[in-house]
Amino acid sequence: MTAMKNISLQTKILTLIISLILFVTISFTCIIAFMETKQTEENMGQRALQAAATISFMPTIIDAFKLDNPSKVIQPIVQRIKKRVGAEFIVIGNADSIRYAHPDEEKLGKHMVGGDNGKALIHGEYYTSKAVGSLGPSLRGKAPIFNEAGDIIGIVSVGFMIEDIKTVIFNKLIKVSGFAFIVILMGVAGGVMLSRNIRKDILGLEPHQIASLYRERQAILFSITEGIIAIDQDGKITMMNYSAQRILGLAEDCTNRKVEDVLPNTRMYHVLQSGKKEKNKEMILQDKHIIVNRTPIVENGRVAGVVASFRDKTELNEMLDTLSEVKRYSEDLRAQTHEFTNKLYVLSGLLQLGHYNEAIQLIQTESDIHNHQNKVLLGQITDRTVQAILLGKIGKASEKKVEFSIDPNSALQGVPKHIDMSKLIMILGNLIDNAIEAVEGQASKRVVFFVTDVGEDIVFDISDNGNGIKDDTIHQIFNRGFSTKEQADRGYGLSTVKEIVDELHGSIEVHNQKNGGAVFSVFLPKQLLKNKSKHA
């Protein structure tokens, strides 16, 4: 198998073509040779037989048999006829096969040899035969000679030597072989041109290389998360990977279909006509915001197709939001560190000035606050991710002069594995940040966090004493791009939270409090498999 791989495609094609041409040509030549041999022998035999029959009916020949010396009359006539007919010999004998005419006059008056006169002398038949005569192997035409009474009085034998017949056949075969050789040369030349053309079409690659590239291509197309669609110059889809089907929500492979049937508002035709690539273009396909790159396929200076790669902008936004939340989480920790550093500087200043009572009071106040927070945060909430998030938000709230408190009834033993850290940061980070922003401008700024894992769900409540949410917009706050704030690049946080909660098969609720402010409640199932079965 390895040895076959080392043989180039051009060699394989040439070998196959030359073998086929040789087989067909040799077979054809053999058939022609066989038919030509038969035909030549038949023609020469018929020619000899016709000459013999003609001579047997000549009156001069018949009358000469009545003479005492028939050879004197017959021999000159036969020699002239032999030259005219082109036969090797013409022999005439009587009823006893005694020669009256022969190319060699010394054999006149002697018996004819060959043993093939019986059918003519006995039965009066006209026929051809092969026999070895006095001159050697020959093909003969035999004809009986009848007198006026209808009696057989002699025989005429006209012959061509077998060697002469073979020479004629050989000369004809030389012509056929010459033609066959020309056919072989033309076939070889055509095979070389065909193999070169095929090799050019496949970019000089060998079949095993093409197979390897195809396997790698399929693996790459299946592994990448970006959707890829390729079309030819007629706008037919030639390739679509699994990610493209998933992003566009297509249930089946759309290969060989017109691209506009699958993507009605595509701009791939524009690239096909202009030949210019397009990068990072936003558009809506199948109700999804996607970012598209379109690249023309150029072959021999002309556009032969277009490849479009695209990714779901929602996924990009989720990734960016996650990175943003991680960054904010880091900033919150830095803010907390900064706040404590400032307090340490104040404490150091008080001690240096000798105001020991004020220093002790500051330490006592901070200790009481942290003891109260730590009792709940470290004693009743044991999940490290939630602890870290809350510590960061406490520092951020303190820096913004917001009273961030944890409900003393909160309790959380741990978060299930299917709720990973990034999802938790996205959910709690967005909701707490929104609550801190919501209380800006209030005389008393308060945000309360509550969590419990009693029952089958983990419940998070984040409440604030801000202005709440207007009744006419409360049903829109989870829509992507909707925001009650006028700044740019807003309206993605809550929609991302909703998508993550839905992905975890949970739910999120929001309502306004009677005394002002809003409450966001998130319910996340502890057992994802059980929850899936409920929604099935």
WOTA-V915210 format. One record per backbone hydrogen bond with DSSP energy under -1.0 kcal/mol. NH is the residue of the N-H (numbers start at 1). CO is the residue of the C=O. Records with the same first field share a line. If there is no record, write none. Layout:
# WOTA-V915210
NH->CO, CO
This chain:
# WOTA-V915210
5->1
6->2
7->4
12->8
13->9
14->10
15->11
16->12
17->13
18->14
19->15
20->16
21->17
22->18
23->19
24->20
25->21
26->22
27->23
28->24
29->25
30->26
31->27
32->28
33->29
34->30
35->31
36->32
37->33
38->34
39->35
40->36
41->37
42->38
43->39
44->40
45->41
46->42
47->43
48->44
49->45
50->46
51->47
52->48
53->49
54->50
55->51
56->52
58->55
62->58
63->59
64->60
66->63
67->64
72->69
73->70
74->70
75->71
77->73
78->74
79->75
80->76
81->77
82->78
83->79
84->80
85->81
86->82
88->159
89->159
91->157
92->101
93->155
94->98
95->153
97->94
99->110
100->92
101->92
107->104
108->105
109->99
110->107
112->97
121->117
122->118
125->119
127->142
129->140
131->138
133->136
138->131
139->160
140->129
141->158
142->127
143->156
145->154
147->151
150->147
153->145
154->145
155->93
156->143
157->91
158->141
159->89
160->139
162->137
165->161
166->162
167->163
168->164
169->165
170->166
171->167
172->168
173->169
174->170
175->171
176->172
177->173
178->174
179->175
180->176
181->177
182->178
183->179
184->180
185->181
186->182
187->183
188->184
189->185
190->186
191->187
192->188
193->189
194->190
195->191
196->192
197->193
198->194
199->195
200->196
201->197
202->198
203->200
204->199
205->202
210->206
211->207
212->208
213->209
214->210
215->211
216->212
217->213
218->214
219->215
220->216
221->217
222->218
223->219
224->220
227->310
229->308
230->239
231->306
232->236
235->232
237->257
238->230
239->230
241->228
245->241
246->242
247->243
248->244
250->245
256->237
257->254
259->235
261->258
263->259
266->263
271->267
272->268
273->269
274->270
275->271
278->294
281->292
283->290
285->288
288->285
290->283
291->311
292->281
293->309
294->278
295->307
297->305
299->302
302->299
304->297
306->231
307->295
308->229
309->293
310->227
311->291
313->289
316->312
317->313
318->314
319->315
320->316
321->317
322->318
323->319
324->320
325->321
326->322
327->323
328->324
329->325
330->326
331->327
332->328
333->329
334->330
335->331
336->332
337->333
338->334
339->335
340->336
341->337
342->338
343->339
344->340
345->341
346->342
347->343
348->344
349->345
350->346
351->347
352->348
353->349
355->350
356->354
359->355
360->356
361->357
362->358
363->359
364->360
365->361
366->362
367->363
368->364
369->365
370->366
371->367
372->368
373->369
374->370
375->371
376->372
377->373
378->374
379->374
380->376
381->376
382->412
387->383
388->384
389->385
390->386
391->387
392->388
393->389
394->390
395->391
396->392
397->393
398->394
399->395
400->396
401->398
402->397
403->445
404->402
405->447
407->449
410->407
411->451
412->380
419->416
424->420
425->421
426->422
427->423
428->424
429->425
430->426
431->427
432->428
433->429
434->430
435->431
436->432
437->433
438->434
439->435
440->437
442->439
447->403
448->463
449->405
450->461
452->459
458->524
459->452
460->522
461->450
462->520
463->448
464->518
465->446
473->470
474->470
476->473
479->476
481->491
482->479
496->492
497->493
498->494
499->495
500->496
501->497
502->498
503->499
504->500
505->502
506->501
507->523
509->521
511->519
513->517
516->513
519->511
520->462
521->509
522->460
523->507
524->458
526->456
531->527
532->528
533->529
534->530
535->531
